[in-house]
Amino acid sequence: MSEPRTVWVTGAASGMGASHARRFGALGDRVACWDRDADGVEAVAAEICSTGGEALPLKCDLRNWEEVAAAADLAEDSLGPPSVVVANAGIILSGEPIEDLDPGEWRRVVDVNLTGAFHTAKAAVPQLRRAAPATLIMIASICGLTTSAGFGAYNASKHGVIGLMRTLANELGSDDITVNAICPGWVRTPMLDASVADADAEGSDLGEFTSMSIIERLVEPEEVTDAVIWLASPGARMVTGVALPVDGGLMEKRAWP
């Protein structure tokens, strides 16, 4: 059995982030669970600990650099430097065309999705160097690889996350740190509810979403976690600078209608 690692997961209170945190905990790793939702992140950390794992809940607004820096110091003091960081936190909000998009909503999405990823990486890099070999995994989206009308702030922020990932891969390769992004399609998470509502669809009728993919169903959070675990494994040590779709073939179907 491999030695326990320290792992950070942001956005760990629900959805994909909670799935990632639980899986690393089940593998015996020490998990720092980051989220603005104090109750949610404490519940996930408590669940990991209840099954014999070790987890630290960190209430943190990733938009605020001072909070991120303080949480990073606390995580290192409590668990040691991370050898795996999963920058997962993100929001989507509504899908107005650009001309109707409120500037405040634009800033909110970009601040959480892109600035939050930047703050996470900035805080993590010195610690990743101390723990190397190490890996940084950013959860982007297929909306960072392609786009359509609406959701301009989300699309732009996720394109930015992929650009940030590629920059970091070039900057950190010589330090034995791999950096990659995972680009999920439609995932069965609470965040999907916002997109369903924006499309004026019934929550029970997801055909508009599932029909976009070759495999006509939603991606389960645990299936994104499978990709995270692989990228964090020794078997992926020569994989860096990659934006990996986990989308049931949505990108392929979009390219070849």
C-alpha positions, 0 to 999 in steps of 0.5 A: 500500500502506498504512503498516505498523501496530503491532498487539497480539494476545493469546492469539496462541500458537494457535487464533484468536489465531495466525490473527489474528497471522499475517494482520496479519503477512502484511499487513505490520504489526508484530505484538506476539504476547502469550501465557502459552505462551512456546514457542507465542508464540515459534513464531508470531512466528518464523513471521511473521518467517520470511516477511519480517514483523516480530513480537515475542513477549511472554510475559505472564499477562494476569491479572497487571497488573504483567506486562501493564503491563511487556509494554505498555511493551516493546511500545511501545519495540520497535514503537511504539504500537498502532493495532490491539489484538485482545484475544483470549485466553480459556479455557473449562474444563468445564461443570458447573452453577453449584451444582457449579462450583468457586469456584477454577475460576470465578475462573480463567475470569473472571480470564483472560477478563474481567480479562485483557481489562480489563488489556489495554484498560487498558494499551492505551488510552494508547497507542491515543490516541497512535496514533489513529485506532485500534481495539480489538477484543475477542473475546467469544463467542455465549455473551456474547449468549445462554446455556444450562445449564452453562459459567456462568463462561465465559458470565458472563465473555463477557457481561462482555467485551461490557459492557466493550466497550460502556463503552470505545466510549463512553469512547473515541469522542471520541479517534477510537478504535473499540471492537467485539467479535466473537462467534464460534460453534463455531470449529475450535480447540484450545479446542473440544476441551474442549467436545467432551470435556465433551459426552462426544462423540467428537472425530470426531463434531461433529454436536452442535455443527455442527447448532446453526447454519444453516451446518452446519459449524464456523467456521474461525479464519481466518473470524473473522480476516476479521472482525477485519481488516475491523473494523481497516480504514478501511472500518469507521471508523464501526462502534463499540459492536457485538457482531458474531456470526461463527457461521454463523447459530447465533444466528438458528437459536437465535432461530427454532427 
